[in-house]
Structure formats: structure tokens, C-alpha cells
Amino acid sequence: MVNIVINLISVLLILGFSQKMVQPKAFTIKKPAVIAQKQPIPTEKGRTKNGKKHGFWRYYNQEGKEERREKWKNGTLAYTIWFDKNHKKIKWQKANGEVKTIKNCDCK
């Protein structure tokens, strides 16, 4: 009986090594192609209080750069600051229409 078991194991080992061992292929999940999409550039950003503009509101051009900033208080415009393409202040305008042009200002 022991001899039969030893012979059977020997035969199985010989057959196992003599036959081509088939390895299972690695299971891979193909992910769908991700298409990079540009995030929409906000045209304005700010907060409200009781449904009215309040605090600083920022307005952006098509490149996403800030072109002006407004200060609001409970829905009433206090002033507006205008910026150039390098984000330097160029003009300051009060709500009553008074305009102050800023020259050679390195402030932001």
C-alpha cells in the first residue's frame, strides 16, 4: 500500500514537471481614458449676507486673473479697485463715482 502511494506521487510529480505549466494570467482592470477638462473659471466670487452682497467681491477676466475687487456692505457698494494685467492697482472708485487713479503703485 505504501509502495502504491509512493509510486502514485512519483507519477504525479513526473507528469506535473514534464507538462507545460500554465500560469494564470494576471487579472487587470482597464480603466476608462480620462480626458482632462479645464475647470470653469469663475467670473465673480464673493459672499452674501441676508441675500445681499457683503464683504469683498472679486471679478475675473477670461484668463482667470482678477480684474477688479468690490467692497460691499449689506448690498450697498462702498468702493471698487481696478487692477492691470500684472495685478497692480490702477484705479480706485468710490460708490458715488469719485475716481482716483493710482500711478507707480507697487501695492496689491
C-alpha positions as CSV (number, residue, x, y, z in Angstrom):
1,M,0.0,0.0,0.0
2,V,2.8,2.4,0.9
3,N,4.6,1.5,-2.4
4,I,1.4,2.3,-4.4
5,V,1.1,5.7,-2.7
6,I,4.8,6.5,-3.4
7,N,4.5,5.3,-7.0
8,L,1.4,7.4,-7.5
9,I,3.1,10.5,-6.0
10,S,6.2,9.9,-8.2
11,V,4.0,9.6,-11.3
12,L,2.1,12.8,-10.5
13,L,5.4,14.7,-9.9
14,I,6.8,13.5,-13.2
15,L,3.7,14.4,-15.1
16,G,3.5,17.7,-13.4
17,F,7.0,18.7,-14.3
18,S,7.0,17.2,-17.8
19,Q,3.9,19.0,-18.9
20,K,4.0,22.7,-19.6
21,M,2.9,24.5,-16.5
22,V,0.2,27.0,-17.3
23,Q,0.3,30.1,-15.2
24,P,-2.9,32.0,-14.8
25,K,-2.8,35.5,-16.4
26,A,-2.8,38.4,-14.1
27,F,-6.2,39.9,-13.8
28,T,-6.1,43.6,-14.9
29,I,-8.9,46.1,-14.9
30,K,-8.8,48.5,-17.8
31,K,-9.7,52.0,-16.6
32,P,-11.5,54.3,-19.0
33,A,-9.4,57.0,-20.5
34,V,-9.5,60.2,-18.5
35,I,-10.0,63.3,-20.6
36,A,-8.5,66.4,-19.0
37,Q,-11.1,69.1,-18.8
38,K,-10.4,72.6,-17.9
39,Q,-12.2,73.7,-14.8
40,P,-14.6,76.6,-15.4
41,I,-13.1,79.9,-14.5
42,P,-15.3,81.9,-12.1
43,T,-16.4,85.3,-13.3
44,E,-17.1,86.5,-9.8
45,K,-16.7,85.3,-6.3
46,G,-18.0,86.7,-3.0
47,R,-20.3,86.3,0.0
48,T,-23.8,87.3,0.8
49,K,-25.5,88.3,4.0
50,N,-29.3,88.0,4.1
51,G,-29.3,87.5,0.3
52,K,-27.3,90.7,-0.4
53,K,-23.7,91.2,-1.4
54,H,-21.4,91.7,1.6
55,G,-17.7,91.9,2.0
56,F,-15.2,91.7,-0.9
57,W,-16.4,90.5,-4.3
58,R,-13.8,89.6,-6.8
59,Y,-14.3,89.7,-10.6
60,Y,-12.2,87.7,-13.1
61,N,-11.4,88.0,-16.8
62,Q,-11.4,85.1,-19.2
63,E,-7.8,84.0,-18.2
64,G,-8.9,83.8,-14.6
65,K,-7.0,86.8,-13.4
66,E,-8.7,89.3,-11.1
67,E,-9.6,92.5,-12.9
68,R,-11.5,94.3,-10.1
69,R,-12.5,93.9,-6.5
70,E,-15.6,95.5,-4.9
71,K,-16.3,96.2,-1.2
72,W,-20.0,95.7,-0.3
73,K,-21.8,96.3,2.9
74,N,-25.3,94.8,3.2
75,G,-26.0,95.2,-0.5
76,T,-24.5,98.7,-0.8
77,L,-21.4,99.2,-2.9
78,A,-18.7,101.0,-0.9
79,Y,-15.8,101.1,-3.5
80,T,-14.2,99.3,-6.4
81,I,-10.5,98.7,-7.0
82,W,-9.3,98.0,-10.6
83,F,-6.2,96.0,-11.5
84,D,-3.9,95.9,-14.5
85,K,-2.7,92.6,-16.2
86,N,0.1,92.3,-13.6
87,H,-2.4,92.7,-10.7
88,K,-1.2,96.2,-9.8
89,K,-3.9,98.6,-8.5
90,I,-4.5,101.2,-11.2
91,K,-7.8,102.8,-10.2
92,W,-9.9,103.2,-7.1
93,Q,-13.6,104.3,-7.4
94,K,-16.0,105.2,-4.7
95,A,-19.6,104.3,-4.9
96,N,-20.5,108.0,-5.5
97,G,-18.5,107.9,-8.8
98,E,-15.3,109.7,-7.5
99,V,-12.3,108.1,-9.2
100,K,-8.7,108.1,-8.0
101,T,-6.1,107.0,-10.5
102,I,-3.1,105.2,-8.8
103,K,0.3,105.7,-10.5
104,N,3.5,103.9,-9.8
105,C,2.0,101.8,-7.0
106,D,3.7,98.6,-6.0
107,C,0.9,97.6,-3.8
108,K,-1.5,94.7,-4.3
